[in-house]
Amino acid sequence: MRRFFCVVMIMLLLAVPVTAEAPIKWVDFQVPYESLKYAMDVDIKTFDQEKHIRWVDALALSACRTGGKCGLPSVKKAVQDLLGNVSPEELLGDLYKYYDYYHEAYDAVLGGMLGSYCIEKDGQQIAAYGLKAFSPIAAGYSYAHSDDFGNRRSFGFARKHLGHDMMGSLGTPIVAVEGGIVEAMGWNRYGGWRIGIRSFDSRRYYYYAHLQKDKPFAPGVSVGDAVQAGDLIGFMGRTGYSDRENTNNIETVHLHFGMQLVFDESQKECLSEIWIDPYDIVRLLHAHRSSIRKTEKGYERVYPFTDLDYEQFLCEK
């Protein structure tokens, strides 16, 4: 019943009519780690202050001035400008015509990563505002990675790599970066065993591929389930590149992690999908990792977590 309620609620969200304006069709997300970290820290620091500087506001202002490059000096200047009493329109002049685009695009990318959450430690419920997204690799497990988005791939057909590869050990626990609804699960000839999770606000689709042979998914996870950020969803492997299910045809054990933006449902399962480079986001999340432990009954989170911004959509398994 609870799972059915979750599915109904997400369908209602997706059914909201779109505005007359055409949806964004392309996002080239180039905000470097240093700028993300600085803007995030300012957002968290000023949350309880009279002037709360939201990181999306600062990054959008910087992007208008730099054509989306958002170097750290530009982001710092944007923060200082926003601390004053001058509006972005007054600050930007003619460049303000780009502000709505960058703000909507960056809010789509980052909108679910900062906010209110509750975490349980030593039997205490601790509510806070801050980073509520997690690295896809659980705490205590090492990995290697580089910015490989856009590299050439040839299996099936020549194409660009629309994700981020994180190399690690077979069976490494994989967790949900952000909370949402499990939208896809099973075998894909390219991604092998994979799972796709749509964020609660429906704007982000997270894709986790090449999961472990034989036991790819966390026990109890099914399509239609609601998961919390940091929940165990599967295990790292090297499946894929085969029409035959449960085949290890990938040479290197790794997680393929992808982030797709969805401004309109017509952008799903089509030739005009919007995939962004998540490398700097993964770097940002490296310091925020979910602790998973194995018990006699299976796996469990060490510190239970609740996303308070979307609490009404969450279901207990």
Secondary structure, 3 states (H helix, E strand, C coil): CHHHHHHHHHHHHHCCCCCCCCCCCCCCCCCCHHHHHHHHHHHHHCCCCCCCCCHHHHHHHHHHHHCCCCCHHHHHHHHHHHHCCCCHHHHHHHHHHHHHHHHHHHHHHHCCCEEEEEEEECCEEEEEEEECCCCCECCCCCCEECCCCCCEECCCCCEECCCEEEECCCCCEEECCCCEEEEEEEEECCCEEEEEEEECCCCEEEEEECECCCCCECCCCCCCCEECCCCEEEEEECCECCCCCCCECCCCCEEEEEEEECCCHHHCCCCCCEEECCHHHHHHHCCCCCCEEEECCEEEECCCEEEHHHHHHCCCC
